Amino acid sequence: MRVIGGILVIILLVLAGGIATGFIDLQKTQEGRLPAIAVKEGALPKYEANVAKVEVGTRKETVDVPTVDVKKP
């Protein structure tokens, strides 16, 4: 893995040096442009959901709590 990384670094340095010294000359021969995109109106899908009715509220409730006796041996 280190060998591949080292080789890539060497290649990039050689390319950068070639461009900096004028050995490699890059010229733009044609202007670029973004692709044309046409956006037309659309529609979202329709859904119908039948859900249960939920009532939220409070009420007072009495709960019997059992007693626990602990006996030491």
GIRA-V102820 format. One record per pair of residues at least 4 apart in sequence whose ideal C-beta (glycine too) atoms are under 7 Angstrom apart, sorted by the first residue. I is the first residue (numbers start at 0). J is the second residue. Records with the same first field share a line. If there is no record, write none. Layout:
I = J / J
//
This chain:
0 = 4
1 = 5
2 = 6
3 = 7
4 = 8
5 = 9
6 = 10
7 = 11
8 = 12
9 = 13
10 = 14
11 = 15
12 = 16
13 = 17
14 = 18 / 23
15 = 19
16 = 20
17 = 22 / 23
18 = 23 / 25
//
